[in-house]
Amino acid sequence: MPATTRRRVFRLTAVLLVLLVSGCASHEATSTPASGGSTATGTPTPTATPMTAAELGWITAVTKLHTKIDKSFRAGITMTRAKMNEFKDALQLCARELRRIGSPGNRLQSVYVTVQKACRTYDKGARCFATAAKVSDAAGGTMAGTAAARTQARSLTCGFAAQGDGSNLLTDAEAKAEAIKAQFP
């Protein structure tokens, strides 16, 4: 770096430091009492409220939903058209159930956002399984080397990937919910 550039950077840094110090010097420092303590006048400060029954119920509903969706994919799989449609229905359950249970409130908003993302991922997988079912015969077969066979292979790969990704997102949401529960016993 040339010497003139270094001097400019040094001057700019010095000016910024002066502005920062002068801006902070004009404010009085205020002390904030620790959470759960008391103020100088002796009145207690509010403590964190425990999780409500509705919040706990919402977390339980999400956990049950995750278990129910994953259970559909654990059984022995003979990939028939009916099975592809069963997988589609299982993945579509996420968005329907989330609409039913609604938003959990502000405290669990980050968890809700992750669950919404999981449901969108599952919806994509449901569309993939629906496409695979459309190009398959009742036994789940297609004619080898045809466009239908390629579409089915791509769609099944997409469906299973979305199922795995959605399940991972629900696992993340459950972990976030547990962390929040631990903060508010």
N, CA, C and O of each residue as an XYZ file, in Angstrom:
740
protein
N       0.850     -1.164      0.000
C       0.000      0.000      0.000
C       0.903      1.236      0.000
O       1.809      1.328      0.828
N       0.678      2.179     -0.902
C       1.508      3.388     -0.956
C       1.376      4.206      0.325
O       0.376      4.109      1.037
N       2.377      4.996      0.601
C       2.412      5.794      1.829
C       1.266      6.797      1.875
O       0.704      7.030      2.945
N       0.906      7.395      0.742
C      -0.184      8.375      0.751
C      -1.509      7.711      1.101
O      -2.330      8.310      1.795
N      -1.726      6.518      0.644
C      -2.962      5.800      0.955
C      -3.009      5.450      2.442
O      -4.051      5.577      3.084
N      -1.877      5.012      2.980
C      -1.826      4.695      4.408
C      -2.121      5.926      5.257
O      -2.820      5.827      6.266
N      -1.593      7.094      4.859
C      -1.851      8.315      5.611
C      -3.335      8.677      5.567
O      -3.905      9.087      6.579
N      -3.955      8.528      4.413
C      -5.383      8.838      4.280
C      -6.217      7.916      5.177
O      -7.147      8.355      5.854
N      -5.864      6.647      5.164
C      -6.594      5.685      6.001
C      -6.400      6.048      7.465
O      -7.354      5.997      8.241
N      -5.185      6.413      7.856
C      -4.910      6.794      9.236
C      -5.711      8.034      9.624
O      -6.307      8.070     10.700
N      -5.731      9.063      8.750
C      -6.484     10.288      9.041
C      -7.974      9.988      9.168
O      -8.631     10.479     10.086
N      -8.503      9.191      8.258
C      -9.917      8.844      8.289
C     -10.255      8.097      9.578
O     -11.286      8.356     10.199
N      -9.397      7.187      9.971
C      -9.604      6.449     11.209
C      -9.564      7.386     12.410
O     -10.384      7.272     13.320
N      -8.609      8.313     12.410
C      -8.494      9.263     13.517
C      -9.740     10.143     13.602
O     -10.248     10.386     14.696
N     -10.235     10.621     12.469
C     -11.430     11.469     12.460
C     -12.630     10.680     12.988
O     -13.403     11.193     13.798
N     -12.784      9.463     12.542
C     -13.905      8.635     12.995
C     -13.831      8.373     14.498
O     -14.852      8.390     15.185
N     -12.633      8.133     15.003
C     -12.460      7.918     16.435
C     -12.833      9.164     17.224
O     -13.492      9.063     18.259
N     -12.426     10.328     16.758
C     -12.749     11.583     17.436
C     -14.263     11.785     17.452
O     -14.830     12.151     18.482
N     -14.913     11.551     16.323
C     -16.368     11.707     16.260
C     -17.072     10.729     17.187
O     -18.036     11.089     17.863
N     -16.600      9.520     17.215
C     -17.204      8.507     18.066
C     -17.054      8.866     19.534
O     -18.023      8.790     20.289
N     -15.866      9.251     19.949
C     -15.618      9.609     21.345
C     -16.407     10.849     21.732
O     -16.989     10.890     22.816
N     -16.440     11.856     20.877
C     -17.169     13.076     21.228
C     -18.665     12.821     21.275
O     -19.364     13.421     22.091
N     -19.165     11.952     20.423
C     -20.592     11.626     20.450
C     -20.964     10.883     21.708
O     -22.023     11.134     22.283
N     -20.117      9.974     22.149
C     -20.403      9.201     23.350
C     -20.198     10.017     24.619
O     -20.856      9.764     25.628
N     -19.297     10.986     24.581
C     -18.999     11.764     25.773
C     -20.155     12.662     26.173
O     -20.263     13.043     27.339
N     -21.023     13.009     25.228
C     -22.102     13.923     25.567
C     -23.281     13.213     26.232
O     -24.194     13.879     26.720
N     -23.284     11.908     26.261
C     -24.377     11.155     26.875
C     -23.992     10.701     28.272
O     -22.858     10.293     28.522
N     -24.961     10.782     29.180
C     -24.706     10.297     30.525
C     -24.858      8.789     30.543
O     -25.738      8.238     29.882
N     -24.019      8.138     31.282
C     -24.114      6.687     31.408
C     -25.250      6.353     32.356
O     -25.363      6.932     33.437
N     -26.085      5.420     31.946
C     -27.164      4.978     32.819
C     -26.953      3.520     33.139
O     -26.523      2.733     32.295
N     -27.253      3.181     34.337
C     -27.089      1.796     34.774
C     -28.423      1.084     34.648
O     -29.462      1.605     35.054
N     -28.382     -0.112     34.082
C     -29.588     -0.912     33.946
C     -29.491     -2.057     34.937
O     -28.491     -2.775     34.949
N     -30.509     -2.244     35.771
C     -30.435     -3.333     36.726
C     -30.494     -4.670     36.016
O     -31.060     -4.788     34.929
N     -29.903     -5.676     36.641
C     -29.922     -7.020     36.078
C     -31.341     -7.556     36.065
O     -32.173     -7.167     36.885
N     -31.602     -8.437     35.141
C     -32.936     -9.029     35.017
C     -33.326     -9.713     36.310
O     -32.541    -10.466     36.886
N     -34.523     -9.453     36.760
C     -35.010    -10.072     37.982
C     -34.568     -9.341     39.239
O     -34.953     -9.746     40.336
N     -33.785     -8.289     39.126
C     -33.311     -7.555     40.292
C     -34.280     -6.463     40.670
O     -35.489     -6.616     40.495
N     -33.763     -5.356     41.190
C     -34.632     -4.249     41.548
C     -33.978     -2.956     41.107
O     -32.769     -2.903     40.883
N     -34.780     -1.919     40.984
C     -34.263     -0.611     40.606
C     -33.797      0.100     41.856
O     -33.911     -0.425     42.964
N     -33.265      1.311     41.669
C     -32.761      2.078     42.802
C     -33.876      2.418     43.785
O     -33.605      2.633     44.966
N     -35.122      2.471     43.322
C     -36.218      2.820     44.219
C     -36.755      1.610     44.976
O     -37.625      1.750     45.835
N     -36.240      0.423     44.660
C     -36.664     -0.757     45.395
C     -37.793     -1.534     44.742
O     -38.195     -2.574     45.264
N     -38.321     -1.062     43.613
C     -39.393     -1.810     42.960
C     -38.788     -2.916     42.111
O     -37.793     -2.696     41.419
N     -39.377     -4.091     42.157
C     -38.799     -5.201     41.386
C     -39.029     -4.999     39.886
O     -40.041     -4.437     39.465
N     -38.066     -5.470     39.094
C     -38.231     -5.434     37.645
C     -38.926     -6.710     37.220
O     -38.811     -7.729     37.901
N     -39.640     -6.677     36.118
C     -40.358     -7.872     35.698
C     -39.395     -8.986     35.292
O     -38.346     -8.730     34.701
N     -39.761    -10.210     35.613
C     -38.942    -11.362     35.234
C     -39.554    -12.000     34.004
O     -40.690    -11.701     33.634
N     -38.804    -12.869     33.383
C     -39.294    -13.563     32.195
C     -40.467    -14.455     32.581
O     -40.417    -15.180     33.575
N     -41.512    -14.388     31.780
C     -42.684    -15.202     32.077
C     -42.485    -16.604     31.513
O     -41.887    -16.772     30.451
N     -42.980    -17.597     32.218
C     -42.828    -18.971     31.717
C     -43.646    -19.171     30.441
O     -44.522    -18.370     30.113
N     -43.344    -20.240     29.740
C     -44.070    -20.574     28.512
C     -45.536    -20.806     28.861
O     -45.858    -21.392     29.894
N     -46.409    -20.342     27.989
C     -47.838    -20.534     28.211
C     -48.246    -21.927     27.740
O     -47.508    -22.588     27.009
N     -49.420    -22.361     28.164
C     -49.936    -23.663     27.730
C     -50.130    -23.668     26.215
O     -49.899    -24.687     25.563
N     -50.550    -22.545     25.657
C     -50.743    -22.466     24.204
C     -49.416    -22.611     23.461
O     -49.346    -23.292     22.438
N     -48.367    -21.972     23.975
C     -47.050    -22.088     23.342
C     -46.527    -23.518     23.425
O     -46.012    -24.061     22.448
N     -46.667    -24.117     24.599
C     -46.219    -25.504     24.767
C     -47.030    -26.447     23.877
O     -46.485    -27.391     23.305
N     -48.334    -26.185     23.765
C     -49.182    -27.000     22.897
C     -48.783    -26.858     21.436
O     -48.815    -27.833     20.686
N     -48.408    -25.653     21.030
C     -47.974    -25.423     19.664
C     -46.705    -26.215     19.369
O     -46.592    -26.847     18.318
N     -45.753    -26.180     20.296
C     -44.501    -26.933     20.128
C     -44.804    -28.435     20.017
O     -44.235    -29.128     19.173
N     -45.692    -28.924     20.868
C     -46.074    -30.341     20.831
C     -46.713    -30.692     19.492
O     -46.432    -31.751     18.930
N     -47.561    -29.823     18.981
C     -48.228    -30.070     17.693
C     -47.205    -30.162     16.557
O     -47.338    -31.008     15.673
N     -46.198    -29.307     16.575
C     -45.159    -29.342     15.536
C     -44.357    -30.645     15.643
O     -44.035    -31.262     14.627
N     -44.039    -31.057     16.857
C     -43.290    -32.298     17.056
C     -44.096    -33.503     16.563
O     -43.552    -34.388     15.903
N     -45.382    -33.534     16.882
C     -46.241    -34.631     16.423
C     -46.361    -34.636     14.900
O     -46.353    -35.696     14.275
N     -46.472    -33.461     14.315
C     -46.546    -33.349     12.865
C     -45.293    -33.927     12.226
O     -45.378    -34.694     11.266
N     -44.152    -33.569     12.747
C     -42.875    -34.065     12.223
C     -42.832    -35.590     12.292
O     -42.440    -36.251     11.330
N     -43.232    -36.135     13.421
C     -43.234    -37.587     13.601
C     -44.176    -38.251     12.598
O     -43.836    -39.272     12.000
N     -45.340    -37.676     12.423
C     -46.336    -38.255     11.514
C     -45.839    -38.257     10.065
O     -46.009    -39.248      9.354
N     -45.236    -37.168      9.631
C     -44.725    -37.096      8.260
C     -43.590    -38.092      8.069
O     -43.577    -38.845      7.095
N     -42.644    -38.096      8.991
C     -41.501    -39.003      8.863
C     -41.923    -40.468      8.902
O     -41.312    -41.309      8.242
N     -42.962    -40.775      9.674
C     -43.429    -42.157      9.790
C     -43.853    -42.711      8.426
O     -43.631    -43.888      8.141
N     -44.449    -41.887      7.598
C     -44.875    -42.318      6.260
C     -43.706    -42.792      5.413
O     -43.877    -43.636      4.533
N     -42.523    -42.257      5.671
C     -41.350    -42.578      4.853
C     -40.490    -43.690      5.466
O     -39.490    -44.083      4.865
N     -40.848    -44.194      6.621
C     -40.047    -45.225      7.284
C     -40.452    -46.640      6.893
O     -39.638    -47.559      6.978
N     -41.674    -46.824      6.472
C     -42.173    -48.158      6.154
C     -41.478    -48.692      4.899
O     -40.907    -47.932      4.117
N     -41.538    -50.009      4.727
C     -40.984    -50.619      3.519
C     -41.642    -50.011      2.294
O     -42.855    -49.804      2.267
N     -40.849    -49.733      1.299
C     -41.365    -48.981      0.164
C     -41.363    -49.834     -1.092
O     -40.312    -50.269     -1.563
N     -42.547    -50.066     -1.625
C     -42.714    -50.551     -2.980
C     -43.306    -49.366     -3.721
O     -44.440    -48.964     -3.462
N     -42.548    -48.819     -4.631
C     -42.899    -47.549     -5.235
C     -43.987    -47.707     -6.305
O     -43.700    -47.756     -7.501
N     -45.213    -47.782     -5.855
C     -46.364    -47.807     -6.756
C     -46.900    -46.391     -6.911
O     -46.472    -45.475     -6.208
N     -47.831    -46.219     -7.831
C     -48.465    -44.907     -7.993
C     -49.180    -44.510     -6.697
O     -49.142    -43.351     -6.285
N     -49.823    -45.478     -6.070
C     -50.523    -45.195     -4.808
C     -49.543    -44.732     -3.732
O     -49.851    -43.824     -2.960
N     -48.361    -45.357     -3.679
C     -47.356    -44.962     -2.680
C     -46.862    -43.546     -2.956
O     -46.666    -42.765     -2.025
N     -46.661    -43.212     -4.227
C     -46.221    -41.849     -4.578
C     -47.273    -40.834     -4.136
O     -46.938    -39.769     -3.616
N     -48.536    -41.167     -4.345
C     -49.607    -40.268     -3.905
C     -49.705    -40.215     -2.386
O     -50.056    -39.177     -1.826
N     -49.400    -41.313     -1.720
C     -49.376    -41.323     -0.251
C     -48.276    -40.383      0.263
O     -48.487    -39.628      1.212
N     -47.107    -40.440     -0.374
C     -46.012    -39.540      0.005
C     -46.412    -38.084     -0.238
O     -46.135    -37.214      0.587
N     -47.060    -37.824     -1.364
C     -47.528    -36.465     -1.678
C     -48.459    -35.973     -0.569
O     -48.316    -34.856     -0.072
N     -49.417    -36.831     -0.190
C     -50.378    -36.454      0.853
C     -49.691    -36.205      2.195
O     -50.045    -35.275      2.919
N     -48.706    -37.042      2.518
C     -47.982    -36.880      3.787
C     -47.258    -35.540      3.831
O     -47.264    -34.859      4.857
N     -46.635    -35.163      2.720
C     -45.896    -33.899      2.692
C     -46.832    -32.694      2.696
O     -46.500    -31.658      3.271
N     -47.996    -32.816      2.063
C     -48.961    -31.721      2.061
C     -49.569    -31.495      3.437
O     -50.131    -30.433      3.703
N     -49.460    -32.477      4.302
C     -49.997    -32.365      5.655
C     -49.367    -31.209      6.431
O     -50.029    -30.593      7.266
N     -48.107    -30.911      6.165
C     -47.398    -29.867      6.915
C     -48.106    -28.520      6.809
O     -48.423    -27.902      7.825
N     -48.353    -28.067      5.588
C     -48.970    -26.752      5.404
C     -50.385    -26.721      5.978
O     -50.790    -25.735      6.594
N     -51.134    -27.805      5.773
C     -52.502    -27.854      6.320
C     -52.482    -27.779      7.841
O     -53.258    -27.036      8.443
N     -51.605    -28.539      8.449
C     -51.527    -28.564      9.914
C     -51.030    -27.226     10.460
O     -51.512    -26.764     11.494
N     -50.079    -26.605      9.781
C     -49.580    -25.305     10.237
C     -50.680    -24.250     10.157
O     -50.782    -23.399     11.040
N     -51.501    -24.295      9.114
C     -52.635    -23.361      9.042
C     -53.600    -23.613     10.199
O     -54.161    -22.673     10.762
N     -53.788    -24.878     10.547
C     -54.716    -25.219     11.628
C     -54.204    -24.724     12.976
O     -54.965    -24.141     13.748
N     -52.928    -24.948     13.269
C     -52.412    -24.564     14.593
C     -52.055    -23.080     14.662
O     -51.983    -22.514     15.752
N     -51.831    -22.444     13.507
C     -51.591    -21.006     13.473
C     -50.221    -20.596     13.982
O     -49.317    -21.416     14.143
N     -50.102    -19.313     14.228
C     -48.852    -18.728     14.707
C     -48.777    -18.861     16.229
O     -49.786    -18.697     16.915
N     -47.589    -19.157     16.760
C     -47.447    -19.356     18.197
C     -47.289    -18.076     19.008
O     -47.298    -18.138     20.238
N     -47.149    -16.945     18.381
C     -46.909    -15.696     19.099
C     -45.467    -15.248     18.922
O     -44.669    -15.913     18.263
N     -45.153    -14.118     19.519
C     -43.849    -13.484     19.303
C     -42.662    -14.289     19.801
O     -41.629    -14.348     19.133
N     -42.795    -14.895     20.939
C     -41.657    -15.579     21.541
C     -41.142    -16.725     20.665
O     -39.939    -16.983     20.626
N     -42.042    -17.406     19.971
C     -41.666    -18.548     19.134
C     -41.661    -18.197     17.647
O     -41.741    -19.089     16.803
N     -41.570    -16.927     17.323
C     -41.647    -16.500     15.929
C     -40.526    -17.087     15.076
O     -40.765    -17.454     13.925
N     -39.312    -17.183     15.610
C     -38.201    -17.750     14.832
C     -38.451    -19.229     14.536
O     -38.069    -19.728     13.477
N     -39.087    -19.917     15.465
C     -39.433    -21.325     15.255
C     -40.500    -21.423     14.170
O     -40.424    -22.281     13.290
N     -41.485    -20.548     14.239
C     -42.577    -20.527     13.264
C     -42.045    -20.310     11.848
O     -42.490    -20.966     10.906
N     -41.097    -19.393     11.703
C     -40.510    -19.108     10.396
C     -39.815    -20.364      9.856
O     -39.928    -20.666      8.668
N     -39.111    -21.086     10.702
C     -38.434    -22.307     10.268
C     -39.446    -23.383      9.878
O     -39.236    -24.106      8.904
N     -40.533    -23.494     10.626
C     -41.579    -24.464     10.286
C     -42.230    -24.087      8.956
O     -42.515    -24.963      8.139
N     -42.467    -22.806      8.734
C     -43.023    -22.366      7.446
C     -42.102    -22.765      6.294
O     -42.565    -23.217      5.247
N     -40.813    -22.595      6.493
C     -39.840    -22.960      5.464
C     -39.877    -24.470      5.224
O     -39.804    -24.923      4.082
N     -39.990    -25.237      6.293
C     -40.082    -26.698      6.158
C     -41.326    -27.071      5.356
O     -41.266    -27.943      4.488
N     -42.440    -26.422      5.638
C     -43.690    -26.720      4.919
C     -43.581    -26.358      3.444
O     -44.099    -27.077      2.590
N     -42.912    -25.253      3.139
C     -42.708    -24.896      1.726
C     -41.841    -25.945      1.034
O     -42.082    -26.297     -0.121
N     -40.843    -26.433      1.738
C     -39.975    -27.482      1.188
C     -40.772    -28.758      0.972
O     -40.640    -29.407     -0.065
N     -41.597    -29.119      1.946
C     -42.457    -30.296      1.804
C     -43.441    -30.119      0.649
O     -43.710    -31.075     -0.079
N     -43.978    -28.925      0.470
C     -44.897    -28.675     -0.644
C     -44.212    -28.928     -1.980
O     -44.812    -29.488     -2.898
N     -42.961    -28.515     -2.084
C     -42.196    -28.781     -3.309
C     -42.073    -30.291     -3.513
O     -42.260    -30.787     -4.624
N     -41.761    -31.011     -2.451
C     -41.653    -32.464     -2.547
C     -42.975    -33.106     -2.936
O     -42.996    -34.072     -3.698
N     -44.068    -32.583     -2.422
C     -45.390    -33.109     -2.760
C     -45.658    -32.944     -4.254
O     -46.187    -33.850     -4.899
N     -45.292    -31.792     -4.798
C     -45.466    -31.579     -6.246
C     -44.608    -32.565     -7.041
O     -45.035    -33.068     -8.080
N     -43.415    -32.835     -6.555
C     -42.535    -33.788     -7.240
C     -43.138    -35.192     -7.224
O     -43.137    -35.874     -8.248
N     -43.651    -35.627     -6.078
C     -44.272    -36.950     -6.008
C     -45.528    -37.017     -6.881
O     -45.806    -38.053     -7.485
N     -46.280    -35.928     -6.949
C     -47.473    -35.892     -7.811
C     -47.068    -36.055     -9.273
O     -47.731    -36.770    -10.025
N     -45.993    -35.399     -9.675
C     -45.505    -35.521    -11.052
C     -45.055    -36.951    -11.334
O     -45.355    -37.501    -12.394
N     -44.341    -37.549    -10.396
C     -43.896    -38.934    -10.574
C     -45.083    -39.873    -10.712
O     -45.064    -40.787    -11.536
N     -46.115    -39.651     -9.909
C     -47.311    -40.506     -9.975
C     -48.017    -40.348    -11.318
O     -48.532    -41.327    -11.859
N     -48.051    -39.144    -11.862
C     -48.745    -38.890    -13.133
C     -48.119    -39.656    -14.295
O     -48.832    -40.101    -15.194
N     -46.805    -39.813    -14.287
C     -46.136    -40.474    -15.414
C     -45.976    -41.974    -15.201
O     -45.437    -42.666    -16.065
N     -46.434    -42.484    -14.065
C     -46.265    -43.896    -13.728
C     -47.544    -44.678    -13.993
O     -48.644    -44.126    -13.967
N     -47.378    -45.982    -14.251
C     -48.569    -46.829    -14.316
C     -48.938    -47.222    -12.881
O     -48.249    -46.830    -11.939
N     -49.995    -47.975    -12.709
C     -50.491    -48.313    -11.370
C     -49.435    -49.017    -10.518
O     -49.394    -48.845     -9.300
N     -48.587    -49.803    -11.164
C     -47.541    -50.522    -10.428
C     -46.322    -49.648    -10.169
O     -45.376    -50.083     -9.512
N     -46.335    -48.423    -10.678
C     -45.223    -47.499    -10.460
C     -44.177    -47.546    -11.537
O     -43.124    -46.922    -11.408
N     -44.446    -48.275    -12.601
C     -43.460    -48.431    -13.660
C     -43.617    -47.432    -14.784
O     -44.657    -46.794    -14.947
N     -42.547    -47.317    -15.557
C     -42.548    -46.524    -16.788
C     -41.753    -47.318    -17.819
O     -41.028    -48.249    -17.466
N     -41.886    -46.960    -19.059
C     -41.124    -47.607    -20.122
C     -39.688    -47.089    -20.073
O     -39.462    -45.882    -20.156
N     -38.726    -47.987    -19.941
C     -37.322    -47.605    -19.823
C     -36.880    -46.768    -21.011
O     -37.226    -47.061    -22.155
N     -36.108    -45.721    -20.728
C     -35.525    -44.881    -21.765
C     -36.459    -43.819    -22.314
O     -36.076    -43.075    -23.217
N     -37.658    -43.730    -21.799
C     -38.611    -42.742    -22.303
C     -38.532    -41.448    -21.493
O     -37.894    -41.379    -20.443
N     -39.195    -40.443    -22.018
C     -39.270    -39.170    -21.290
C     -39.984    -39.366    -19.961
O     -39.631    -38.732    -18.966
N     -40.990    -40.243    -19.936
C     -41.718    -40.511    -18.696
C     -40.787    -41.116    -17.644
O     -40.875    -40.769    -16.466
N     -39.902    -42.012    -18.061
C     -38.958    -42.630    -17.121
C     -37.998    -41.584    -16.553
O     -37.693    -41.600    -15.360
N     -37.524    -40.677    -17.406
C     -36.624    -39.616    -16.930
C     -37.357    -38.666    -15.989
O     -36.812    -38.253    -14.965
N     -38.594    -38.320    -16.341
C     -39.398    -37.444    -15.494
C     -39.656    -38.093    -14.144
O     -39.550    -37.446    -13.102
N     -39.996    -39.381    -14.171
C     -40.241    -40.084    -12.918
C     -38.992    -40.112    -12.042
O     -39.067    -39.837    -10.844
N     -37.849    -40.441    -12.631
C     -36.596    -40.512    -11.860
C     -36.261    -39.151    -11.249
O     -35.917    -39.063    -10.071
N     -36.363    -38.089    -12.056
C     -36.086    -36.730    -11.551
C     -37.057    -36.355    -10.443
O     -36.662    -35.788     -9.425
N     -38.330    -36.674    -10.647
C     -39.368    -36.296     -9.684
C     -39.221    -37.052     -8.368
O     -39.406    -36.477     -7.295
N     -38.889    -38.338     -8.446
C     -38.699    -39.104     -7.207
C     -37.480    -38.595     -6.435
O     -37.515    -38.481     -5.210
N     -36.405    -38.292     -7.162
C     -35.215    -37.732     -6.511
C     -35.564    -36.417     -5.825
O     -35.179    -36.175     -4.681
N     -36.296    -35.575     -6.540
C     -36.727    -34.280     -5.990
C     -37.608    -34.482     -4.755
O     -37.422    -33.804     -3.745
N     -38.557    -35.403     -4.829
C     -39.479    -35.644     -3.720
C     -38.773    -36.122     -2.463
O     -39.030    -35.631     -1.364
N     -37.875    -37.092     -2.641
C     -37.163    -37.609     -1.474
C     -36.190    -36.578     -0.906
O     -36.010    -36.501      0.310
N     -35.567    -35.792     -1.769
C     -34.667    -34.737     -1.277
C     -35.451    -33.704     -0.473
O     -35.009    -33.269      0.591
N     -36.601    -33.321     -0.981
C     -37.428    -32.331     -0.267
C     -37.909    -32.895      1.064
O     -37.974    -32.173      2.059
N     -38.245    -34.180      1.087
C     -38.675    -34.796      2.349
C     -37.542    -34.728      3.373
O     -37.768    -34.380      4.531
N     -36.327    -35.061      2.944
C     -35.183    -35.010      3.860
C     -34.875    -33.594      4.324
O     -34.617    -33.360      5.505
N     -34.905    -32.652      3.385
C     -34.621    -31.260      3.737
C     -35.695    -30.697      4.673
O     -35.382    -30.002      5.640
N     -36.961    -31.003      4.377
C     -38.050    -30.533      5.241
C     -37.947    -31.123      6.636
O     -38.171    -30.431      7.629
N     -37.606    -32.408      6.708
C     -37.446    -33.058      8.012
C     -36.308    -32.417      8.805
O     -36.421    -32.212     10.013
N     -35.215    -32.103      8.116
C     -34.092    -31.427      8.786
C     -34.509    -30.054      9.310
O     -34.114    -29.653     10.405
N     -35.310    -29.338      8.520
C     -35.780    -28.026      8.973
C     -36.693    -28.155     10.193
O     -36.613    -27.340     11.112
N     -37.553    -29.164     10.209
C     -38.405    -29.363     11.393
C     -37.565    -29.753     12.610
O     -37.881    -29.360     13.733
N     -36.510    -30.514     12.392
C     -35.596    -30.848     13.499
C     -34.957    -29.570     14.036
O     -34.844    -29.389     15.249
N     -34.540    -28.686     13.133
C     -33.967    -27.393     13.553
C     -34.997    -26.576     14.336
O     -34.668    -25.964     15.352
N     -36.237    -26.570     13.858
C     -37.295    -25.819     14.540
C     -37.527    -26.367     15.941
O     -37.701    -25.601     16.889
N     -37.531    -27.682     16.074
C     -37.720    -28.291     17.390
C     -36.569    -27.945     18.327
O     -36.785    -27.705     19.516
N     -35.350    -27.918     17.797
C     -34.190    -27.547     18.622
C     -34.293    -26.084     19.075
O     -33.989    -25.763     20.224
N     -34.724    -25.204     18.166
C     -34.921    -23.792     18.538
C     -35.983    -23.676     19.631
O     -35.826    -22.920     20.589
N     -37.052    -24.429     19.473
C     -38.135    -24.381     20.455
C     -37.640    -24.855     21.819
O     -37.990    -24.266     22.842
N     -36.843    -25.895     21.842
C     -36.300    -26.398     23.118
C     -35.371    -25.363     23.754
O     -35.374    -25.186     24.972
N     -34.581    -24.684     22.929
C     -33.696    -23.642     23.468
C     -34.499    -22.507     24.081
O     -34.136    -21.978     25.131
N     -35.584    -22.136     23.427
C     -36.437    -21.075     23.953
C     -37.124    -21.545     25.236
O     -37.227    -20.786     26.200
N     -37.596    -22.798     25.248
C     -38.214    -23.342     26.468
C     -37.245    -23.315     27.632
O     -37.642    -23.040     28.764
N     -35.986    -23.594     27.368
C     -34.973    -23.602     28.443
C     -34.748    -22.206     29.015
O     -34.386    -22.065     30.183
N     -34.959    -21.176     28.201
C     -34.795    -19.805     28.669
C     -35.945    -19.361     29.549
O     -35.784    -18.467     30.380
N     -37.118    -19.984     29.374
C     -38.324    -19.584     30.096
C     -38.931    -20.796     30.813
O     -39.980    -21.300     30.412
N     -38.266    -21.258     31.874
C     -38.745    -22.479     32.546
C     -40.103    -22.304     33.207
O     -40.624    -23.245     33.805
